[in-house]
Amino acid sequence: MQFHRERTVTVMDIQFEIGDPRRPRGHALLYFRVDTEPDNLYGTYIVTWPITVDLTKYVPPFLASQLGSAGNQQLTNFSEFAMPPVPTLVEGGYDHFVRLANLRSDDLVYGGSMFSFDLMRMMESVSEAVQAYADAWAQSEGARPTPGPAGDAAPAGSVSTTTAAVAAPADAAAESDGMGVNEVLWSFMSEGDRLAEMARLVGRLRFAQEGSDASDISDITAEMTALGRQFPAEFNIGALLAAASDASSRGARLAQLYLDRCYGLSAGDAEQVRRLDVEIDGSLETG
């Protein structure tokens, strides 16, 4: 297979080396050079979402205070991002990035030179490149809705069968995207912060159980299940979820024990984990 590099086209502060700046694909490999490290390449990945997302609906309160107020435009109109937010050293260098871009049908974008020791400036460079790429996408033909054939408009007061057919899947996709946003945010958190979020959800679930709110119980359980995927198997999140789903006082006690065990594992406290395992086994046997 032959990999190719297209001619370089500059858009604002970024250069398209693979891809058409008039029709960005909406996802791109972005890289930077460092003058003092001629053999190294630092890269990240840009994604522009086809729909905007209001993150204030999904961000936990303790994290929202770090990201900004509820009225923050970046939170209420979130439509593009880079992962990781700071460029990372790319093994294999430039040839590897070109090969990836071709294999994945990504745009390949050059963001310029920077200093690898200046983390704040590196983040700013990524942010500027993401904005430039998003602007190119917003101005492209691909971002504009395609008008239907003349005469296809539905009569006033009617609902087209096409619209009705896609309405339910679109709603389901929106809910799925919401959980995806949460999972992106969780990936930024430390293990301790994820445990704090799990503890908060356990508390919310107990409150919903006391109020017999079936809908809320289902939503919280789904969120806990998704968050649980962020932890190693040894944390036994499945057992924590099973205990938390038990609305009895015994279930609450077991859920707290499993949660304490997770904190012990996170802290590397083997003695605490051993003691909690004994206590959990005793509770299960007497239950």
C-alpha positions in Angstrom: 0.0 0.0 0.0 1.3 3.4 -0.9 0.9 6.2 1.5 0.8 9.7 0.2 1.2 13.3 1.5 -0.8 15.9 -0.3 0.4 19.4 -0.9 0.5 21.7 2.1 -2.3 24.3 2.3 -2.3 26.9 5.0 -5.5 27.9 6.8 -5.0 30.7 9.4 -2.4 29.3 11.8 -2.5 25.7 10.7 -1.3 23.9 7.6 -3.2 21.0 5.9 -0.7 18.4 4.7 -3.3 15.7 4.1 -6.9 16.7 3.4 -8.8 19.5 1.8 -9.1 22.7 3.9 -12.2 23.6 2.0 -13.8 20.3 3.1 -12.2 19.2 6.4 -13.2 15.7 7.5 -14.1 16.8 11.0 -11.2 14.8 12.6 -7.5 15.4 12.2 -4.1 14.4 13.5 -2.4 17.6 14.7 1.3 17.8 15.2 4.0 20.3 16.3 7.7 20.5 15.9 10.3 21.6 18.5 13.3 23.5 17.2 15.6 22.0 19.8 14.4 18.4 19.1 14.5 18.1 15.3 13.9 14.3 15.4 10.8 14.5 17.6 7.2 15.2 16.8 4.5 16.1 19.3 0.9 15.2 18.4 -2.7 15.2 19.4 -6.1 14.4 17.8 -8.8 16.9 16.9 -12.5 16.1 16.7 -15.3 18.4 15.7 -18.7 17.1 16.7 -21.5 17.3 14.1 -23.8 18.5 16.9 -23.1 20.9 19.8 -23.3 19.7 23.3 -24.3 21.6 26.5 -21.8 20.1 29.0 -23.6 21.8 31.9 -26.2 19.0 31.7 -23.6 16.3 32.4 -20.7 17.8 34.4 -20.8 16.9 38.1 -21.1 20.0 40.3 -17.6 19.6 41.8 -16.1 19.5 38.3 -18.2 22.2 36.8 -16.7 24.7 39.3 -13.3 23.9 37.9 -14.3 24.1 34.2 -16.3 27.3 34.6 -19.7 28.7 35.5 -22.9 27.3 34.1 -23.0 30.2 31.7 -19.6 29.6 30.3 -19.8 29.6 26.5 -17.3 26.7 26.2 -19.5 24.5 28.4 -22.8 25.4 26.9 -21.6 25.2 23.2 -19.1 22.4 23.3 -18.5 21.2 19.7 -14.7 20.6 19.3 -11.8 19.4 21.3 -8.3 17.8 21.2 -7.3 14.7 23.0 -4.8 14.8 24.7 -5.1 18.5 25.4 -1.3 18.8 25.6 0.6 17.3 22.6 2.4 14.1 23.4 5.7 12.7 22.0 4.7 10.5 19.0 6.7 7.2 18.7 7.6 6.7 15.1 7.7 10.4 14.3 6.3 12.0 11.2 6.2 8.9 8.9 4.1 7.2 11.5 1.6 10.1 11.6 1.4 10.2 7.8 0.7 6.5 7.7 -2.0 6.8 10.4 -3.7 9.7 8.6 -3.9 7.7 5.4 -5.1 4.5 7.1 -7.7 6.3 9.2 -8.8 8.8 6.5 -7.9 11.7 8.9 -6.7 15.1 8.0 -3.1 15.8 8.8 -2.5 19.2 10.2 0.7 21.0 11.2 0.4 23.5 14.0 3.8 25.0 14.0 6.8 25.0 16.3 6.8 25.3 20.1 8.8 24.6 23.3 8.2 21.2 24.7 8.9 22.4 28.3 6.3 25.1 28.3 3.1 23.2 29.1 0.9 26.2 29.3 2.0 27.5 25.8 1.6 23.9 24.4 -2.0 23.9 25.6 -2.6 27.3 24.1 -1.1 26.2 20.8 -3.5 23.2 20.7 -6.5 25.4 21.6 -5.6 27.8 18.8 -5.2 25.0 16.3 -8.5 23.4 17.3 -10.3 26.7 16.9 -8.7 27.2 13.5 -9.6 23.7 12.4 -13.2 24.1 13.7 -13.5 27.4 11.9 -12.4 25.7 8.6 -15.0 23.0 9.2 -17.8 25.5 10.0 -17.1 27.4 6.8 -16.8 24.2 4.6 -19.5 22.9 2.4 -19.7 19.7 4.5 -20.9 21.6 7.5 -23.9 23.2 5.6 -27.2 21.4 5.5 -28.0 20.0 2.0 -31.3 21.4 0.7 -33.8 18.8 -0.5 -35.4 18.7 -3.9 -37.9 21.5 -4.7 -41.5 20.5 -3.8 -40.4 18.1 -1.0 -41.5 20.5 1.8 -44.3 19.1 3.9 -47.6 21.0 4.1 -48.0 23.4 7.0 -49.0 21.5 10.2 -47.9 18.1 8.9 -45.0 15.9 9.9 -43.0 14.2 7.2 -42.6 10.4 7.5 -38.9 10.9 7.2 -38.7 13.2 10.2 -41.0 10.9 12.2 -38.9 7.9 11.4 -35.6 9.4 12.5 -36.9 11.3 15.6 -36.7 8.4 18.0 -33.2 7.2 16.9 -32.0 10.8 17.1 -33.3 11.1 20.7 -31.6 7.8 21.6 -28.4 9.1 20.0 -28.5 12.3 22.0 -28.8 10.3 25.2 -25.9 8.1 24.1 -23.8 11.2 23.3 -24.5 12.5 26.8 -23.1 9.4 28.4 -20.1 9.6 26.0 -19.4 13.2 27.2 -19.4 11.9 30.8 -16.9 9.2 29.9 -14.6 11.7 28.3 -14.7 13.8 31.4 -14.1 10.8 33.6 -11.0 10.0 31.6 -9.6 13.3 32.6 -10.1 12.7 36.3 -7.7 11.1 38.7 -8.7 7.7 40.2 -9.5 9.5 43.5 -11.8 11.9 41.7 -13.6 9.1 39.9 -14.1 7.3 43.3 -15.5 10.5 44.7 -17.9 10.7 41.8 -18.9 7.0 42.4 -19.5 7.8 46.0 -21.7 10.7 45.0 -23.7 8.5 42.7 -24.2 5.9 45.5 -25.6 8.6 47.6 -27.9 9.8 44.8 -29.1 6.2 44.3 -29.9 5.8 47.9 -31.9 9.0 47.9 -33.8 7.9 44.7 -34.5 4.5 46.3 -36.0 6.2 49.4 -38.3 8.2 47.1 -39.1 5.2 44.9 -38.2 7.1 41.8 -37.8 4.3 39.3 -36.7 6.6 36.4 -34.0 8.2 38.5 -32.9 4.9 39.8 -32.5 3.5 36.3 -30.6 6.6 35.1 -28.2 6.6 38.1 -27.6 2.9 37.8 -26.7 3.3 34.1 -24.3 6.1 35.0 -22.7 4.1 37.7 -22.2 1.2 35.3 -20.6 3.4 32.7 -18.3 5.0 35.4 -17.4 1.5 36.7 -15.8 0.7 33.3 -13.1 3.3 34.2 -11.8 1.1 37.0 -9.6 -2.0 37.0 -11.3 -5.3 37.6 -9.8 -5.7 41.1 -12.0 -2.8 42.2 -15.0 -5.2 41.8 -17.4 -2.4 40.8 -20.0 -5.0 39.9 -20.3 -6.1 43.5 -20.5 -2.4 44.6 -23.3 -1.9 42.1 -25.2 -5.0 43.3 -24.9 -3.9 46.9 -25.9 -0.3 46.1 -29.0 -1.6 44.2 -30.2 -3.3 47.4 -32.4 -0.7 49.1 -32.1 -2.4 52.5 -29.9 -1.3 55.3 -27.7 -4.4 54.7 -27.3 -3.2 51.0 -26.2 0.2 52.2 -23.7 -1.3 54.6 -22.2 -3.5 52.0 -22.0 -0.7 49.4 -20.1 1.4 51.9 -17.7 -1.5 52.6 -17.1 -2.0 48.9 -16.6 1.7 48.4 -14.1 1.8 51.3 -12.3 -1.2 49.7 -12.0 0.8 46.4 -10.4 3.7 48.3 -8.0 1.3 50.0 -7.0 -0.2 46.6 -6.5 3.3 45.2 -4.3 4.3 48.1 -2.3 1.0 47.9 -3.3 0.1 51.5 -3.1 -3.7 51.3 -3.9 -4.1 55.1 -7.1 -2.1 54.8 -8.2 -4.0 51.8 -7.5 -7.3 53.6 -9.5 -6.2 56.6 -12.4 -5.0 54.5 -12.5 -8.3 52.5 -12.9 -10.2 55.8 -15.7 -7.8 56.9 -17.4 -8.1 53.5 -17.2 -11.9 53.6 -18.7 -11.9 57.1 -21.6 -9.6 56.0 -22.3 -11.8 53.0 -22.4 -15.0 55.1 -24.7 -13.5 57.7 -27.0 -12.1 55.0 
